[in-house]
Amino acid sequence: MPKTEAELSAFLSGLGIETTTRRHPPLFTVADSQALRGEIAGGHTKNLFLKDKKDNVFLVTVEENATVDLKQIHTLIGASGRVSFGKPELLMELLGVVPGAVTVFGLINDTEGRVRVVLDEALMENETINAHPLTNEATTSISRADLLRFVEATGHRPLILKVSA
């Protein structure tokens, strides 16, 4: 069973990581979430759940307005050839979330370490980063340093690369 928002919160607390979470109506797109701008400070994320032809899986997290060249990103992230979006079933299996709720916090569910996480350099310039806490009905704010601590605590080595234009 995928972890719940409460289990994520407990995991973060156990690491000594402080976050703030704001509830809101379900947000399915970046356009939906932009209605909250001004109310939640920091960098807001857009997440790409990608897979290559050898079934390597990538979670690419960028700033919400970032442009990513999907025809070229494979050369930056170490994929075997071009990438495509991973199917919803694989997303649920590995990250425990549904489309519209993809989040870097989903790494808590990838206990086998199958997902390679790529954080965009531009996003990581923000002191505070905002992401869904396993549900698109809330936004959790976390410091950049604590986000990196979280990713590493889930057994992943984050790659920080310039993937956006």
Residue pairs with C-beta under 8 A, 6 or more apart in sequence:
2 92
2 95
2 96
2 97
2 109
2 134
3 11
3 96
3 108
3 109
3 134
4 134
5 133
5 134
5 135
5 138
7 108
8 105
8 108
8 133
8 134
9 19
9 21
9 133
11 108
11 150
11 153
12 19
12 142
12 146
12 150
15 146
15 149
15 150
15 153
17 142
17 146
17 149
17 150
18 146
19 133
19 140
19 141
19 142
19 146
20 140
20 141
21 133
21 138
21 139
21 140
21 141
22 36
22 39
22 40
22 138
22 139
22 141
23 137
23 138
24 36
24 137
24 138
24 139
25 137
26 100
26 136
26 137
27 33
27 36
27 100
27 132
27 136
27 137
27 139
28 100
28 136
29 100
30 44
30 46
30 64
30 65
33 44
33 64
33 139
34 64
36 139
37 44
40 130
40 139
40 141
41 128
41 141
42 126
42 127
42 128
42 129
42 130
42 141
43 63
43 64
43 123
43 125
43 126
43 128
43 129
43 130
44 63
44 64
44 130
44 139
45 61
45 62
45 63
45 64
45 103
45 104
45 123
45 129
45 130
45 131
46 61
46 62
46 63
46 64
46 65
46 66
47 59
47 60
47 61
47 62
47 102
47 103
47 104
47 131
48 58
48 59
48 60
48 61
48 62
48 68
48 70
48 85
48 102
49 57
49 58
49 59
49 85
49 86
49 90
49 91
49 95
49 102
50 57
50 58
50 59
50 60
50 70
50 73
50 77
50 79
50 83
50 84
50 85
50 86
51 57
51 58
51 83
51 84
51 85
51 86
51 90
52 58
52 74
52 79
52 80
52 81
52 82
52 83
53 80
53 81
53 82
54 80
54 81
56 79
56 80
56 116
57 86
57 90
57 94
57 114
57 115
57 116
58 77
58 79
58 83
58 115
58 116
58 117
58 118
59 95
59 102
59 104
59 106
59 107
59 115
59 116
59 117
59 118
60 68
60 73
60 77
60 118
60 120
60 163
61 104
61 117
61 118
61 119
61 120
61 123
61 131
62 68
62 120
62 122
62 123
62 163
62 164
63 120
63 122
63 123
63 126
63 164
66 120
66 122
66 123
66 163
66 164
66 165
67 164
67 165
68 163
68 164
68 165
69 165
70 83
71 82
73 79
73 83
73 163
74 80
74 81
74 82
74 83
76 161
76 162
76 163
77 83
77 116
77 118
77 159
77 161
77 163
78 116
86 94
88 98
88 99
91 97
91 98
91 99
91 102
92 98
94 106
94 109
94 110
94 114
94 115
95 102
95 103
95 106
95 107
95 109
95 110
95 115
96 106
96 108
96 109
96 134
97 103
97 106
97 109
97 132
97 134
97 135
100 136
101 132
101 134
101 135
101 136
102 132
103 131
103 132
103 133
103 134
104 117
104 119
104 131
104 147
104 150
104 151
105 131
105 132
105 133
105 134
105 140
105 150
106 134
107 115
107 117
107 150
107 151
107 154
107 156
108 134
108 154
110 154
110 155
110 156
111 155
113 155
113 156
115 156
116 156
116 159
117 151
117 156
117 157
117 158
117 159
118 158
118 159
118 160
118 161
118 163
119 147
119 151
119 158
119 159
119 160
119 161
120 160
120 161
120 162
120 163
120 164
121 160
121 161
121 162
121 163
122 162
122 164
123 129
123 164
124 144
124 160
126 144
127 143
127 144
128 141
128 142
128 143
128 144
129 141
129 142
129 143
129 144
129 147
130 139
130 140
130 141
130 142
131 139
131 140
131 142
132 138
132 139
132 140
133 139
133 140
142 150
148 158
151 157
151 158
152 158
